[in-house]
Amino acid sequence: MQVKDVRGKPILKGFQVRYAGTGSAGEAVDFKSDDNGTWVLVDTTDLWYNSESLEVMGESTHEKLNKQSNYQIKEKKDVDVKEDIKGKIKRSKGKFEDVDMSNELCDGGG
């Protein structure tokens, strides 16, 4: 089976490919064909992509994308952690806003 990318370049197992829709990149690990076209399994997402929506890229391009992606993920995780902490603080403050601590409700026992 001859599998070609969007530019007509052949895709072989082990080739680095990128999905044009999201920019996801990875290694082509398997192929299948059906009535809807030829499909390529990409290792990083474990998803099947239509070969006509993929483009073959060189190893150096893949490494650059991988480094950028890892940096963006780390940066996003740092922001998510800060936002998560802020949210927890707001929720915990909100729990005590409606608490009535007047003398009538807080009788000591004894």
C-alpha positions, 0 to 999 in steps of 0.5 A: 500500500502506497501512503502519501501525505497532503503534498504527495510525499510518501509516508513510511513507518517511522516517518515523522508526520504532523497533522495540519488541523492541530499541529499534533506531531509524531511518528507514523506507526501503522497504516490502514485503508477503507472506503473513506481513504488511507489512515495513519496511526500516530504514536503521540496521540494514538489516533488515526489520521487521514493521510491527506491531512498529514505532512511528512516533516524532517527529524529536526522540525519534529525536535523543534516542535517537540521542544516548543510543545514541552515548553508550552505544556510546562508554562500552561501547567504553571498557570493552571496550578496558580489559577487552581490555588486562587480558585480554592482560596475563593471557594474556601472564603465563600464557605464562611461568608454566611456563617452566623457567629452571634452569641445566641448560636454559640452557647458553651456547654457546661 
